[in-house]
Amino acid sequence: MVPATLTCPPGWTPHYTGHLASERYAHYGGEYVCLDGSPEDDSSGVRNDEGLLFYYVVTVCGSLPCPPYINDKVVTCVVCSK
């Protein structure tokens, strides 16, 4: 997974692009994942209310240099393989 871009390094194959997400900042210890930008709907109607909630990672100027980053924007990502 490569954060903050939608392209893979040379020689790598992209599998999907999406948005960087993690647990809520107050839940400490979570990991970052790349959520698919085109998720499929669960048409079976099954519902699960017990699980991890994901929150998009957004940019904050000061923690990141602005420019090139723009404050309060959702961070993109791409999942690649070699």
PyRosetta script that sets phi, psi and omega in degrees:
from pyrosetta import init, pose_from_sequence

init()
pose = pose_from_sequence("MVPATLTCPPGWTPHYTGHLASERYAHYGGEYVCLDGSPEDDSSGVRNDEGLLFYYVVTVCGSLPCPPYINDKVVTCVVCSK")
pose.set_psi(1, 131.3)
pose.set_omega(1, 179.6)
pose.set_phi(2, -118.4)
pose.set_psi(2, 113.6)
pose.set_omega(2, -179.3)
pose.set_phi(3, -80.8)
pose.set_psi(3, 159.0)
pose.set_omega(3, 173.3)
pose.set_phi(4, 66.0)
pose.set_psi(4, 26.3)
pose.set_omega(4, 175.9)
pose.set_phi(5, -155.4)
pose.set_psi(5, 165.3)
pose.set_omega(5, 175.0)
pose.set_phi(6, -118.2)
pose.set_psi(6, 9.1)
pose.set_omega(6, -179.0)
pose.set_phi(7, -126.0)
pose.set_psi(7, 148.0)
pose.set_omega(7, 178.8)
pose.set_phi(8, -86.9)
pose.set_psi(8, 158.2)
pose.set_omega(8, 174.2)
pose.set_phi(9, -62.9)
pose.set_psi(9, 157.1)
pose.set_omega(9, 178.2)
pose.set_phi(10, -54.3)
pose.set_psi(10, 135.5)
pose.set_omega(10, 178.7)
pose.set_phi(11, 88.0)
pose.set_psi(11, -2.8)
pose.set_omega(11, 179.3)
pose.set_phi(12, -105.6)
pose.set_psi(12, 153.1)
pose.set_omega(12, -178.8)
pose.set_phi(13, -105.7)
pose.set_psi(13, 125.9)
pose.set_omega(13, 176.7)
pose.set_phi(14, -76.5)
pose.set_psi(14, 140.9)
pose.set_omega(14, 176.2)
pose.set_phi(15, -106.7)
pose.set_psi(15, -42.3)
pose.set_omega(15, 173.2)
pose.set_phi(16, -165.0)
pose.set_psi(16, 159.2)
pose.set_omega(16, 175.3)
pose.set_phi(17, -113.4)
pose.set_psi(17, 159.7)
pose.set_omega(17, -179.2)
pose.set_phi(18, -172.6)
pose.set_psi(18, -146.0)
pose.set_omega(18, -177.5)
pose.set_phi(19, -126.7)
pose.set_psi(19, 138.8)
pose.set_omega(19, 178.6)
pose.set_phi(20, -71.0)
pose.set_psi(20, 133.4)
pose.set_omega(20, -178.1)
pose.set_phi(21, -142.6)
pose.set_psi(21, 161.3)
pose.set_omega(21, 177.9)
pose.set_phi(22, -159.6)
pose.set_psi(22, -177.1)
pose.set_omega(22, 173.4)
pose.set_phi(23, -69.4)
pose.set_psi(23, 167.5)
pose.set_omega(23, 177.1)
pose.set_phi(24, -59.8)
pose.set_psi(24, 143.0)
pose.set_omega(24, -175.3)
pose.set_phi(25, -55.4)
pose.set_psi(25, -26.2)
pose.set_omega(25, -179.2)
pose.set_phi(26, -83.8)
pose.set_psi(26, -3.8)
pose.set_omega(26, -177.6)
pose.set_phi(27, -94.3)
pose.set_psi(27, 5.8)
pose.set_omega(27, 176.3)
pose.set_phi(28, 25.4)
pose.set_psi(28, 138.5)
pose.set_omega(28, 172.3)
pose.set_phi(29, 93.2)
pose.set_psi(29, 2.3)
pose.set_omega(29, 179.7)
pose.set_phi(30, -76.2)
pose.set_psi(30, 167.2)
pose.set_omega(30, 175.7)
pose.set_phi(31, -112.5)
pose.set_psi(31, 162.4)
pose.set_omega(31, 178.9)
pose.set_phi(32, -92.3)
pose.set_psi(32, 138.8)
pose.set_omega(32, 177.7)
pose.set_phi(33, -132.7)
pose.set_psi(33, 157.2)
pose.set_omega(33, 175.9)
pose.set_phi(34, -101.2)
pose.set_psi(34, 107.7)
pose.set_omega(34, 178.0)
pose.set_phi(35, -81.0)
pose.set_psi(35, 132.3)
pose.set_omega(35, -179.0)
pose.set_phi(36, -55.3)
pose.set_psi(36, 132.2)
pose.set_omega(36, 179.9)
pose.set_phi(37, -73.7)
pose.set_psi(37, -14.2)
pose.set_omega(37, 177.9)
pose.set_phi(38, -129.7)
pose.set_psi(38, 68.0)
pose.set_omega(38, -177.1)
pose.set_phi(39, -68.8)
pose.set_psi(39, 153.9)
pose.set_omega(39, 177.1)
pose.set_phi(40, -92.9)
pose.set_psi(40, 146.0)
pose.set_omega(40, 179.1)
pose.set_phi(41, -79.3)
pose.set_psi(41, 142.6)
pose.set_omega(41, 173.7)
pose.set_phi(42, -87.3)
pose.set_psi(42, 96.0)
pose.set_omega(42, -174.8)
pose.set_phi(43, -78.2)
pose.set_psi(43, -3.8)
pose.set_omega(43, -178.6)
pose.set_phi(44, -74.6)
pose.set_psi(44, -16.4)
pose.set_omega(44, 179.4)
pose.set_phi(45, 83.3)
pose.set_psi(45, 4.1)
pose.set_omega(45, 178.6)
pose.set_phi(46, -69.0)
pose.set_psi(46, 139.9)
pose.set_omega(46, -177.7)
pose.set_phi(47, -125.9)
pose.set_psi(47, 137.4)
pose.set_omega(47, 177.8)
pose.set_phi(48, -132.3)
pose.set_psi(48, 111.6)
pose.set_omega(48, -179.5)
pose.set_phi(49, -96.8)
pose.set_psi(49, 2.8)
pose.set_omega(49, -178.1)
pose.set_phi(50, -112.7)
pose.set_psi(50, 103.0)
pose.set_omega(50, 179.6)
pose.set_phi(51, 179.0)
pose.set_psi(51, -178.3)
pose.set_omega(51, -178.9)
pose.set_phi(52, -76.5)
pose.set_psi(52, 136.7)
pose.set_omega(52, 173.8)
pose.set_phi(53, -96.3)
pose.set_psi(53, 132.5)
pose.set_omega(53, 178.3)
pose.set_phi(54, -99.3)
pose.set_psi(54, 144.9)
pose.set_omega(54, 176.6)
pose.set_phi(55, -127.5)
pose.set_psi(55, 137.1)
pose.set_omega(55, 176.8)
pose.set_phi(56, -63.5)
pose.set_psi(56, 145.1)
pose.set_omega(56, 174.1)
pose.set_phi(57, -87.2)
pose.set_psi(57, 128.5)
pose.set_omega(57, 179.6)
pose.set_phi(58, -118.7)
pose.set_psi(58, 153.1)
pose.set_omega(58, -179.2)
pose.set_phi(59, -76.8)
pose.set_psi(59, 149.5)
pose.set_omega(59, 176.3)
pose.set_phi(60, -135.9)
pose.set_psi(60, 115.3)
pose.set_omega(60, 177.7)
pose.set_phi(61, -62.9)
pose.set_psi(61, 139.6)
pose.set_omega(61, -174.6)
pose.set_phi(62, 108.6)
pose.set_psi(62, -51.4)
pose.set_omega(62, 171.2)
pose.set_phi(63, -74.9)
pose.set_psi(63, -32.3)
pose.set_omega(63, 176.6)
pose.set_phi(64, -121.1)
pose.set_psi(64, 150.8)
pose.set_omega(64, 177.5)
pose.set_phi(65, -74.1)
pose.set_psi(65, 126.9)
pose.set_omega(65, 178.7)
pose.set_phi(66, -122.1)
pose.set_psi(66, 118.5)
pose.set_omega(66, -9.3)
pose.set_phi(67, -69.7)
pose.set_psi(67, 168.8)
pose.set_omega(67, 14.6)
pose.set_phi(68, -83.7)
pose.set_psi(68, -16.6)
pose.set_omega(68, 179.6)
pose.set_phi(69, -78.0)
pose.set_psi(69, 159.4)
pose.set_omega(69, 178.1)
pose.set_phi(70, -117.1)
pose.set_psi(70, 131.8)
pose.set_omega(70, -176.4)
pose.set_phi(71, -59.8)
pose.set_psi(71, 139.7)
pose.set_omega(71, 173.0)
pose.set_phi(72, 63.9)
pose.set_psi(72, 40.3)
pose.set_omega(72, 175.6)
pose.set_phi(73, -112.7)
pose.set_psi(73, 142.3)
pose.set_omega(73, 177.3)
pose.set_phi(74, -68.1)
pose.set_psi(74, 135.0)
pose.set_omega(74, -178.2)
pose.set_phi(75, -82.6)
pose.set_psi(75, 130.5)
pose.set_omega(75, 177.6)
pose.set_phi(76, -85.6)
pose.set_psi(76, 172.3)
pose.set_omega(76, 177.6)
pose.set_phi(77, -160.5)
pose.set_psi(77, 165.6)
pose.set_omega(77, 176.1)
pose.set_phi(78, -140.5)
pose.set_psi(78, 143.5)
pose.set_omega(78, 176.6)
pose.set_phi(79, -105.4)
pose.set_psi(79, 124.7)
pose.set_omega(79, -173.7)
pose.set_phi(80, -127.2)
pose.set_psi(80, 160.6)
pose.set_omega(80, 171.6)
pose.set_phi(81, -141.2)
pose.set_psi(81, 160.7)
pose.set_omega(81, -179.8)
pose.set_phi(82, -118.0)
pose.dump_pdb("model.pdb")
